[in-house]
Amino acid sequence: MSTTATLATLSDSDRLSDPNWWRQASVYQIYPRSFADSNGDGIGDLNGITAKVPYLKALGIDAVWLSPFYPSALADGGYDVDDYRDVDPKLGTLEDFDAMAKALHDAGIKLIADIVPNHSSNRHDWFKEALAAPKGSPARDRYIFRDGKGPNGEFPPSDWDSVFGGPAWERITEPDGTPGQWYMHIFAKEQPDLNWANREIRDDFLKTLRFWSDRGVDGFRVDVAHALTKDLTEPLLSKLELSAANTGVDGFDDGTHPFWDRDEVHEVYTEWREVFNEYNPPRTAVAEAWVHASRRARYASPQGLGQAFNFDLLQADFDPAEYREIITRNLAEAAATGASSTWVFSNHDVVRHATRYGLPQIAKAKAGAKGQDGKDWLLAGAPADQLDVELGERRARAATLLMLAVPGSAYLYQGEELGLQEVADIPESERQDPSFFRNKGVEIGRDGCRVPLPWKVEGTSFGFGEGGSHLPQPDWFSKYAVEAEDGTEGSALELYRKALKLRRELQTGEELEWVDSGSPDILHFKRPNGWQSVTNFGKVAVALPAGEVLVSSAALEDGKLPANTTAWLR
């Protein structure tokens, strides 16, 4: 696509065939089990998504990112995969997948599939074979097995912790019934890490990429992309030694950590790129890689995955100086490498940003930052006595409208177009996230952003399905239902629809020019095509620059831009 063309000038078929479609796409993440339930079993499914394609088309998105839909015991919300080349029977069949892909493509919408290469589930055929096989067998070599320490191997090979809490090693019982080796799991014990030094693993994932690409998948979101390759040369470093060796600002920045962000992981993605380029247009990919900013570009390289998630805005406070620094730095990195920036405020792993922005601005969203109660704000939910719902929703709209004006891909999470709040008060008996159960009293878990969507203002599941919902929906969901917001002037849904439509019409080039507003509270920039974005982070209304107002995140006040509001002008 030329730099002067806009997405709006292309037909649906032209958009689907454009090799650069992803560079400034609006991508909508669907968590399948919580989007729409077609058969009344309380769980969202692929047919439910197919039925909602007209809604997605009307929203104005360019692509759907589908979170894991594979067979799974849900030890980690579907990120524990039993079979990489099938659909969970609770969600549908391969034929249902094909029908969904066709419906999306017929609507001019691309399809991005989540792929989980760091670990399988403990129900995967490979892991079953490993448990039944002897020490040192080829079946064991597909995973990371080690002898334990101590006279009888009774202690784990290292003192490393799992991301979900507890040790990163689990001991098995050998086929003869005796206590045996230990296997590594960075996440839940039901998610044994695969051994990417094994050629069989690499070849099988190339087969998986082709399997889904042949079925119409246009790209892949790569889960934990920075953790595949590992160096477990003995002796394994202790937690204390790893901490002492950590010289990076945001973590290791030299590729020497035993299992995070090692340089050789890019050998894997070079092979993946060769597969992607077998297709016309080439398949795309985006890395979920929580790495030092200086190392993110390697994942986003055109010779690698092409894009990497940038979580900087997600972790930022609602602050104009912080926003400007983040946007400037990331656009410069993208320009230097030929990649495209990505922007995101909400997803399936974090508190919804309409809630985050209603909480005290104390770096609550920064990974590892603690609130006054000692909890990690990123996963700690929304303390009712500290949450300003109206302020959070207002800031979220302003932030999203600003994000949609910035060059690069915008990643949206289901329900944010409704202004949906986090559900913080789910009873313990109904929670599902393993992080809650492994870190009680520290993390409330991620269930609050995964509660099924409200489609209707009434009903046992607000139109999600006829059989209730797998996570409880609060009564206040009614006011955020699609039915309540559809056609309602000033609703979040209508704002998103208008903004996404305008974004297609206005988006040209990948440049941005900052405009000095004379106020530290105002963030103002211009895009090609005479498009401007102005955000007021302050506490009082300010005069707008001259120009036609195309859309604003809140009603204007006598031609002035109110506090916590973004407007687009031309």
C-alpha positions as CSV (number, residue, x, y, z in Angstrom):
1,M,0.0,0.0,0.0
2,S,1.4,3.4,-0.8
3,T,2.1,6.0,1.9
4,T,-0.6,8.2,0.5
5,A,-3.4,5.6,0.3
6,T,-5.7,5.1,3.2
7,L,-7.3,1.9,4.4
8,A,-10.7,3.4,3.7
9,T,-9.9,3.6,-0.1
10,L,-9.2,-0.1,-0.2
11,S,-11.9,-2.7,-0.7
12,D,-12.2,-5.6,1.7
13,S,-10.4,-7.9,-0.7
14,D,-7.6,-5.4,-1.3
15,R,-7.1,-5.0,2.5
16,L,-6.9,-8.8,2.9
17,S,-4.2,-9.0,0.2
18,D,-2.2,-6.0,1.2
19,P,1.2,-7.3,2.6
20,N,1.5,-4.2,4.9
21,W,-2.0,-4.4,6.3
22,W,-0.7,-5.1,9.8
23,R,1.5,-2.0,10.1
24,Q,-1.3,0.4,11.2
25,A,-4.1,-2.1,11.9
26,S,-6.8,-2.0,14.5
27,V,-6.7,-5.4,16.1
28,Y,-9.4,-6.7,18.4
29,Q,-8.5,-9.4,20.9
30,I,-11.2,-12.0,21.6
31,Y,-10.9,-14.3,24.7
32,P,-13.1,-17.0,23.1
33,R,-14.6,-18.5,26.3
34,S,-15.9,-15.1,27.3
35,F,-17.1,-13.5,24.1
36,A,-20.4,-15.2,23.0
37,D,-21.9,-18.6,23.8
38,S,-23.9,-20.2,21.0
39,N,-25.0,-23.4,22.7
40,G,-25.9,-22.3,26.2
41,D,-23.3,-24.2,28.1
42,G,-21.9,-21.1,29.8
43,I,-18.7,-21.0,27.7
44,G,-18.1,-18.8,24.7
45,D,-17.3,-20.7,21.5
46,L,-16.3,-20.3,17.9
47,N,-19.9,-20.3,16.6
48,G,-20.6,-17.5,19.0
49,I,-17.8,-15.5,17.4
50,T,-19.1,-16.2,13.9
51,A,-22.5,-15.0,14.9
52,K,-21.0,-11.7,16.1
53,V,-19.0,-11.0,12.9
54,P,-21.5,-8.3,11.8
55,Y,-20.9,-6.5,15.2
56,L,-17.1,-6.7,14.6
57,K,-17.5,-5.4,11.1
58,A,-19.6,-2.5,12.3
59,L,-17.1,-1.7,14.9
60,G,-14.5,-1.0,12.2
61,I,-11.6,-3.3,13.2
62,D,-9.1,-4.7,10.7
63,A,-8.2,-8.0,12.5
64,V,-9.3,-10.3,15.3
65,W,-6.6,-11.8,17.6
66,L,-8.1,-15.0,19.0
67,S,-6.7,-16.1,22.3
68,P,-6.1,-19.9,22.7
69,F,-8.9,-22.1,21.4
70,Y,-7.0,-25.4,21.6
71,P,-8.0,-28.4,23.7
72,S,-7.1,-27.5,27.3
73,A,-7.8,-28.4,30.9
74,L,-7.8,-24.6,31.6
75,A,-5.1,-24.7,34.2
76,D,-4.1,-21.3,32.8
77,G,-7.1,-20.1,30.8
78,G,-6.3,-22.1,27.7
79,Y,-2.5,-21.4,27.7
80,D,-2.0,-25.0,28.7
81,V,-2.3,-26.6,25.3
82,D,-3.1,-30.3,24.9
83,D,-3.0,-30.3,21.0
84,Y,-1.7,-27.5,18.9
85,R,-3.5,-28.5,15.8
86,D,-7.1,-28.9,17.0
87,V,-10.0,-27.0,18.6
88,D,-11.3,-27.6,22.2
89,P,-14.5,-29.6,21.8
90,K,-16.1,-27.2,24.3
91,L,-15.5,-24.4,21.8
92,G,-16.3,-26.2,18.5
93,T,-14.6,-28.1,15.8
94,L,-12.0,-27.5,13.0
95,E,-15.0,-27.1,10.7
96,D,-16.4,-24.4,13.0
97,F,-13.0,-22.7,12.9
98,D,-13.0,-22.8,9.1
99,A,-16.5,-21.2,9.1
100,M,-15.4,-18.5,11.5
101,A,-12.3,-17.7,9.5
102,K,-14.4,-17.5,6.3
103,A,-17.0,-15.2,7.9
104,L,-14.2,-12.9,9.2
105,H,-12.5,-12.8,5.8
106,D,-15.8,-12.2,4.0
107,A,-16.2,-9.2,6.3
108,G,-12.7,-7.9,5.4
109,I,-11.3,-8.9,8.8
110,K,-8.0,-10.7,9.2
111,L,-7.5,-13.5,11.8
112,I,-4.5,-13.7,14.2
113,A,-4.2,-16.9,16.2
114,D,-2.5,-17.2,19.6
115,I,0.4,-19.7,19.6
116,V,2.0,-21.0,22.9
117,P,5.4,-22.3,22.1
118,N,7.2,-22.1,25.5
119,H,5.3,-25.0,27.1
120,S,2.6,-27.5,26.4
121,S,0.1,-28.8,28.9
122,N,0.8,-31.8,31.0
123,R,-2.0,-33.6,29.1
124,H,-0.2,-33.3,25.8
125,D,0.7,-36.7,24.2
126,W,4.4,-35.8,24.3
127,F,4.3,-35.3,28.1
128,K,2.4,-38.5,28.7
129,E,5.1,-40.3,26.7
130,A,7.8,-38.6,28.8
131,L,6.3,-39.7,32.0
132,A,6.0,-43.3,30.8
133,A,9.5,-43.3,29.4
134,P,12.8,-43.8,31.3
135,K,15.3,-41.2,32.2
136,G,17.5,-40.1,29.3
137,S,14.9,-41.2,26.7
138,P,14.0,-39.2,23.5
139,A,10.6,-38.7,25.0
140,R,12.0,-37.0,28.0
141,D,14.3,-34.9,25.8
142,R,11.3,-33.0,24.4
143,Y,11.0,-31.3,27.8
144,I,13.4,-30.1,30.4
145,F,14.0,-32.9,32.9
146,R,16.8,-32.8,35.5
147,D,17.9,-34.9,38.5
148,G,17.2,-33.4,41.8
149,K,19.7,-32.3,44.4
150,G,20.3,-34.1,47.7
151,P,21.2,-37.7,48.5
152,N,18.0,-39.1,46.9
153,G,17.3,-36.2,44.5
154,E,14.6,-35.0,46.8
155,F,15.4,-31.2,46.3
156,P,14.7,-29.4,43.0
157,P,17.6,-28.7,40.6
158,S,17.5,-25.0,41.5
159,D,15.6,-22.6,43.8
160,W,13.9,-20.7,40.9
161,D,10.4,-19.6,41.3
162,S,7.5,-20.0,38.9
163,V,5.8,-16.9,37.6
164,F,2.6,-18.1,39.3
165,G,4.4,-18.7,42.6
166,G,6.0,-21.7,44.2
167,P,9.0,-23.6,42.7
168,A,9.6,-23.7,39.0
169,W,10.3,-27.5,39.2
170,E,7.9,-30.4,39.8
171,R,9.0,-33.9,40.7
172,I,7.5,-36.9,38.9
173,T,6.9,-40.5,39.8
174,E,8.9,-42.8,37.6
175,P,7.2,-45.7,35.7
176,D,8.3,-48.1,38.4
177,G,6.6,-46.1,41.1
178,T,9.7,-44.5,42.7
179,P,10.3,-40.8,43.1
180,G,12.1,-39.5,40.0
181,Q,13.3,-36.6,38.1
182,W,12.1,-33.0,38.1
183,Y,10.7,-31.1,35.1
184,M,10.9,-27.3,34.6
185,H,7.8,-25.1,34.4
186,I,8.2,-21.4,34.3
187,F,4.4,-21.1,34.8
188,A,2.0,-23.6,36.3
189,K,3.0,-27.1,37.0
190,E,0.5,-28.2,34.4
191,Q,2.6,-26.3,31.8
192,P,5.9,-28.1,31.4
193,D,8.5,-26.2,29.4
194,L,9.4,-27.6,26.0
195,N,13.1,-28.2,25.1
196,W,13.8,-25.9,22.1
197,A,17.3,-27.3,21.8
198,N,15.5,-30.4,20.4
199,R,15.1,-30.3,16.6
200,E,11.9,-32.3,16.8
201,I,10.2,-29.5,18.7
202,R,11.3,-26.9,16.2
203,D,10.1,-28.9,13.2
204,D,6.8,-29.7,14.8
205,F,6.0,-26.0,15.4
206,L,6.9,-25.2,11.8
207,K,4.3,-27.8,10.9
208,T,1.8,-26.1,13.3
209,L,2.4,-22.7,11.7
210,R,1.7,-24.1,8.3
211,F,-1.4,-26.0,9.5
212,W,-3.1,-22.9,10.7
213,S,-1.8,-20.7,7.9
214,D,-3.3,-23.2,5.4
215,R,-6.6,-22.8,7.2
216,G,-6.7,-19.1,6.7
217,V,-4.9,-17.7,9.7
218,D,-3.2,-14.4,8.7
219,G,-0.8,-14.0,11.6
220,F,0.2,-15.2,15.0
221,R,0.5,-13.7,18.5
222,V,3.5,-15.5,20.1
223,D,3.0,-16.1,23.8
224,V,6.0,-15.6,26.1
225,A,8.2,-15.2,22.9
226,H,11.3,-14.4,25.0
227,A,11.4,-17.6,27.0
228,L,11.8,-20.5,24.5
229,T,15.5,-21.1,24.4
230,K,17.4,-21.8,27.6
231,D,20.9,-22.5,28.9
232,L,20.7,-24.9,31.8
233,T,24.4,-25.7,32.0
234,E,25.4,-26.9,35.4
235,P,25.8,-25.6,37.9
236,L,22.5,-23.7,37.8
237,L,22.6,-20.2,39.2
238,S,20.6,-19.5,42.3
239,K,18.0,-16.8,42.7
240,L,20.5,-14.7,44.6
241,E,23.2,-15.1,41.9
242,L,20.7,-14.2,39.2
243,S,19.7,-11.1,41.1
244,A,23.3,-10.1,41.5
245,A,24.0,-10.6,37.8
246,N,21.0,-8.5,36.7
247,T,22.6,-5.4,35.4
248,G,19.7,-4.2,33.1
249,V,17.4,-1.4,34.0
250,D,14.3,-3.5,33.3
251,G,16.0,-6.9,33.6
252,F,18.9,-8.7,31.9
253,D,19.9,-6.8,28.8
254,D,22.8,-8.9,27.5
255,G,21.1,-12.2,26.6
256,T,22.7,-14.2,29.4
257,H,19.8,-15.0,31.6
258,P,19.3,-18.8,31.7
259,F,15.8,-18.7,30.4
260,W,14.6,-15.1,29.6
261,D,15.4,-13.3,26.4
262,R,18.4,-15.4,25.2
263,D,20.0,-14.4,21.9
264,E,19.5,-17.8,20.3
265,V,15.7,-17.5,20.5
266,H,16.0,-15.4,17.3
267,E,17.3,-18.4,15.4
268,V,13.8,-19.9,16.0
269,Y,12.1,-16.8,14.7
270,T,14.3,-16.6,11.6
271,E,13.0,-20.1,10.7
272,W,9.4,-19.0,11.4
273,R,9.9,-16.0,9.1
274,E,10.9,-18.3,6.3
275,V,7.6,-20.2,6.8
276,F,5.6,-16.9,7.0
277,N,7.1,-15.7,3.7
278,E,5.9,-18.9,1.9
279,Y,2.4,-17.3,1.9
280,N,1.0,-14.4,-0.2
281,P,0.6,-12.1,1.6
282,P,3.2,-13.2,4.1
283,R,1.8,-14.3,7.5
284,T,2.5,-11.8,10.3
285,A,3.5,-12.2,13.9
286,V,3.7,-10.2,17.1
287,A,5.8,-11.1,20.0
288,E,4.7,-11.0,23.6
289,A,8.2,-10.2,24.9
290,W,8.6,-8.5,28.3
291,V,12.2,-7.5,27.6
292,H,14.5,-4.6,28.1
293,A,13.5,-1.8,25.7
294,S,16.9,-2.0,23.9
295,R,16.2,-5.6,23.0
296,R,12.6,-5.4,21.8
297,A,13.6,-4.5,18.3
298,R,15.2,-7.9,17.7
299,Y,11.8,-9.5,18.1
300,A,10.2,-6.9,15.8
301,S,12.8,-7.3,13.1
302,P,11.5,-7.9,9.5
303,Q,13.8,-11.0,9.5
304,G,12.0,-12.2,12.7
305,L,8.4,-11.8,13.9
306,G,7.9,-8.3,12.5
307,Q,6.3,-6.8,15.6
308,A,6.6,-7.0,19.3
309,F,4.1,-5.8,21.9
310,N,5.0,-2.5,23.4
311,F,3.5,-2.4,26.9
312,D,5.0,1.0,27.9
313,L,1.7,3.0,27.6
314,L,-0.1,0.2,29.5
315,Q,2.3,0.6,32.3
316,A,2.3,4.4,32.3
317,D,0.4,6.8,34.5
318,F,-2.0,9.2,32.9
319,D,0.7,11.8,32.4
320,P,1.5,13.8,29.3
321,A,5.2,13.9,29.7
322,E,5.4,10.2,30.2
323,Y,3.1,9.5,27.2
324,R,5.2,11.8,25.0
325,E,8.5,10.2,26.0
326,I,7.1,6.7,25.4
327,I,5.6,7.5,22.0
328,T,8.7,9.4,20.8
329,R,11.1,6.6,21.8
330,N,9.0,3.8,20.4
331,L,8.4,5.5,17.1
332,A,12.2,6.1,16.8
333,E,12.9,2.5,17.5
334,A,10.4,1.3,14.9
335,A,11.8,3.7,12.3
336,A,15.3,2.5,12.9
337,T,14.5,-1.2,12.5
338,G,11.8,-1.1,9.8
339,A,9.2,-2.5,12.3
340,S,5.8,-1.1,13.2
341,S,5.0,0.1,16.7
342,T,2.2,-1.5,18.7
343,W,0.0,0.2,21.3
344,V,-2.2,-1.4,23.9
345,F,-4.0,-0.4,27.2
346,S,-5.9,-3.6,28.1
347,N,-5.7,-7.3,27.4
348,H,-6.6,-10.7,29.1
349,D,-3.7,-10.4,31.6
350,V,-4.2,-6.9,33.1
351,V,-6.8,-4.8,35.0
352,R,-9.0,-3.0,32.4
353,H,-7.7,0.5,31.8
354,A,-11.1,2.1,32.5
355,T,-10.6,0.8,36.1
356,R,-6.8,1.5,36.3
357,Y,-7.3,5.1,35.4
358,G,-9.9,5.5,38.1
359,L,-7.4,4.4,40.8
360,P,-4.8,6.7,42.5
361,Q,-2.0,7.5,40.1
362,I,0.8,5.9,42.0
363,A,2.4,3.9,39.2
364,K,-0.3,1.3,39.9
365,A,0.2,-0.4,36.5
366,K,3.9,-0.7,36.5
367,A,5.0,-4.3,36.9
368,G,6.2,-4.9,40.4
369,A,4.9,-1.6,41.7
370,K,3.1,-1.8,45.0
371,G,0.1,0.1,46.3
372,Q,-0.5,1.2,49.8
373,D,-1.8,-2.2,50.8
374,G,1.3,-3.9,49.5
375,K,-0.4,-5.5,46.5
376,D,0.8,-5.4,42.9
377,W,-1.5,-2.8,41.3
378,L,-1.3,-4.6,37.9
379,L,-3.2,-7.6,39.2
380,A,-4.6,-6.4,42.5
381,G,-8.1,-5.4,41.2
382,A,-10.0,-2.3,42.1
383,P,-10.4,-1.4,45.8
384,A,-13.9,0.0,45.9
385,D,-13.1,2.8,48.3
386,Q,-10.3,4.1,46.1
387,L,-11.9,3.8,42.7
388,D,-13.4,6.8,40.8
389,V,-15.4,5.1,38.1
390,E,-16.3,8.3,36.2
391,L,-12.8,9.5,36.2
392,G,-11.4,6.2,35.0
393,E,-13.9,5.9,32.1
394,R,-13.2,9.5,31.1
395,R,-9.4,9.1,31.1
396,A,-9.7,5.7,29.3
397,R,-11.6,7.2,26.5
398,A,-9.1,10.1,26.2
399,A,-6.2,7.7,26.3
400,T,-7.7,5.4,23.7
401,L,-8.5,8.1,21.3
402,L,-5.0,9.4,21.6
403,M,-3.6,5.9,21.0
404,L,-5.7,5.4,17.9
405,A,-4.1,8.6,16.4
406,V,-0.6,7.4,16.9
407,P,1.2,5.6,14.0
408,G,1.4,1.8,14.4
409,S,-1.0,-1.0,15.3
410,A,-3.6,-0.5,18.0
411,Y,-4.6,-3.6,20.0
412,L,-8.0,-3.5,21.6
413,Y,-9.4,-5.9,24.1
414,Q,-13.0,-7.2,24.0
415,G,-15.3,-5.1,26.1
416,E,-13.2,-2.0,26.2
417,E,-15.3,-0.5,23.4
418,L,-18.1,-0.6,25.9
419,G,-16.1,1.2,28.6
420,L,-16.3,-2.0,30.6
421,Q,-14.9,-2.0,34.2
422,E,-12.9,-4.7,35.9
423,V,-14.9,-7.1,38.0
424,A,-13.0,-7.2,41.2
425,D,-15.4,-8.9,43.6
426,I,-15.6,-12.4,42.2
427,P,-16.1,-15.0,45.0
428,E,-13.1,-17.1,45.7
429,S,-15.2,-20.2,45.0
430,E,-15.8,-19.1,41.5
431,R,-12.3,-17.9,40.6
432,Q,-10.3,-19.7,37.9
433,D,-6.9,-18.0,37.6
434,P,-4.0,-20.0,39.0
435,S,-2.2,-16.9,40.0
436,F,-4.9,-16.2,42.5
437,F,-4.7,-19.6,44.1
438,R,-0.9,-19.7,44.1
439,N,-0.4,-16.1,45.5
440,K,-3.4,-15.6,47.8
441,G,-3.3,-12.3,49.5
442,V,-0.9,-10.8,46.9
443,E,-2.7,-11.1,43.6
444,I,-6.4,-11.2,42.9
445,G,-5.7,-12.7,39.5
446,R,-6.9,-12.0,36.0
447,D,-10.5,-13.3,36.2
448,G,-11.8,-9.8,36.5
449,C,-11.0,-8.8,33.0
450,R,-12.2,-12.2,31.6
451,V,-15.8,-12.1,32.7
452,P,-18.1,-12.8,29.7
453,L,-19.4,-9.7,27.8
454,P,-22.8,-8.2,28.3
455,W,-24.8,-8.1,25.0
456,K,-28.3,-7.5,26.4
457,V,-29.5,-5.3,29.3
458,E,-31.4,-8.2,30.8
459,G,-31.2,-12.0,31.2
460,T,-29.2,-14.5,33.3
461,S,-26.0,-13.7,31.4
462,F,-26.9,-10.4,29.7
463,G,-27.2,-12.1,26.3
464,F,-23.9,-13.9,26.5
465,G,-25.7,-17.2,26.2
466,E,-28.8,-19.1,27.5
467,G,-27.0,-21.1,30.1
468,G,-25.4,-18.5,32.4
469,S,-21.7,-17.6,32.3
470,H,-18.6,-19.4,33.4
471,L,-17.5,-16.4,35.5
472,P,-20.2,-14.4,37.4
473,Q,-21.4,-11.1,35.9
474,P,-22.3,-8.3,38.3
475,D,-25.7,-6.5,38.0
476,W,-24.0,-3.3,36.9
477,F,-23.0,-5.0,33.7
478,S,-26.4,-4.1,32.4
479,K,-25.5,-0.4,31.8
480,Y,-22.5,-1.5,29.7
481,A,-24.4,-3.9,27.5
482,V,-24.1,-3.6,23.7
483,E,-27.9,-3.2,23.6
484,A,-27.7,-0.2,25.9
485,E,-24.9,1.5,24.0
486,D,-25.8,0.7,20.4
487,G,-27.0,3.9,18.8
488,T,-26.7,5.9,22.0
489,E,-25.0,9.2,21.5
490,G,-22.0,9.7,23.8
491,S,-21.7,6.0,24.6
492,A,-18.2,4.3,24.5
493,L,-19.4,2.0,21.8
494,E,-20.4,4.8,19.4
495,L,-17.1,6.7,20.2
496,Y,-15.1,3.6,19.2
497,R,-17.1,3.1,16.1
498,K,-16.6,6.7,15.0
499,A,-12.9,6.8,15.9
500,L,-12.1,3.5,14.1
501,K,-14.0,4.6,11.0
502,L,-12.1,7.9,11.0
503,R,-8.8,6.2,11.6
504,R,-9.2,4.2,8.4
505,E,-10.0,7.3,6.5
506,L,-7.2,9.5,7.9
507,Q,-4.3,7.0,8.5
508,T,-1.5,7.7,6.0
509,G,2.2,7.4,6.4
510,E,3.8,6.5,9.7
511,E,4.9,10.0,10.7
512,L,4.0,12.2,13.7
513,E,4.9,15.9,14.4
514,W,4.7,17.2,17.9
515,V,3.1,20.7,18.3
516,D,4.2,22.9,21.1
517,S,1.0,23.8,23.0
518,G,2.6,26.1,25.5
519,S,1.1,24.0,28.3
520,P,2.6,21.0,30.1
521,D,-0.9,19.5,30.4
522,I,-1.6,19.4,26.7
523,L,-0.3,16.7,24.3
524,H,-0.7,17.9,20.7
525,F,0.6,16.2,17.5
526,K,-0.1,16.3,13.8
527,R,-0.3,13.4,11.3
528,P,-0.1,13.5,7.5
529,N,-3.4,14.4,5.8
530,G,-4.0,17.4,8.1
531,W,-5.0,15.2,11.0
532,Q,-4.4,16.5,14.6
533,S,-4.8,15.0,18.0
534,V,-5.1,17.1,21.1
535,T,-5.3,15.7,24.7
536,N,-5.9,17.7,27.8
537,F,-4.4,15.9,30.8
538,G,-5.0,18.9,33.1
539,K,-7.9,19.8,35.4
540,V,-9.5,22.7,33.5
541,A,-10.8,23.2,30.0
542,V,-8.5,24.7,27.4
543,A,-9.1,26.4,24.1
544,L,-8.8,24.2,21.0
545,P,-6.6,25.0,18.1
546,A,-8.4,26.2,14.9
547,G,-9.8,23.4,12.8
548,E,-12.8,21.1,12.2
549,V,-13.5,18.8,15.2
550,L,-13.8,15.3,13.9
551,V,-14.4,13.5,17.1
552,S,-13.8,14.0,20.8
553,S,-13.8,11.6,23.8
554,A,-16.1,13.8,25.8
555,A,-18.5,16.7,25.0
556,L,-16.8,20.0,24.3
557,E,-17.5,23.0,26.5
558,D,-18.2,26.2,24.4
559,G,-15.5,25.2,21.9
560,K,-13.0,24.3,24.7
561,L,-11.5,20.9,25.4
562,P,-12.4,19.7,28.9
563,A,-10.0,18.0,31.3
564,N,-9.2,14.4,30.6
565,T,-10.4,14.7,27.0
566,T,-8.9,14.0,23.5
567,A,-10.2,15.6,20.3
568,W,-9.2,15.0,16.7
569,L,-9.2,18.0,14.4
570,R,-8.5,18.7,10.7
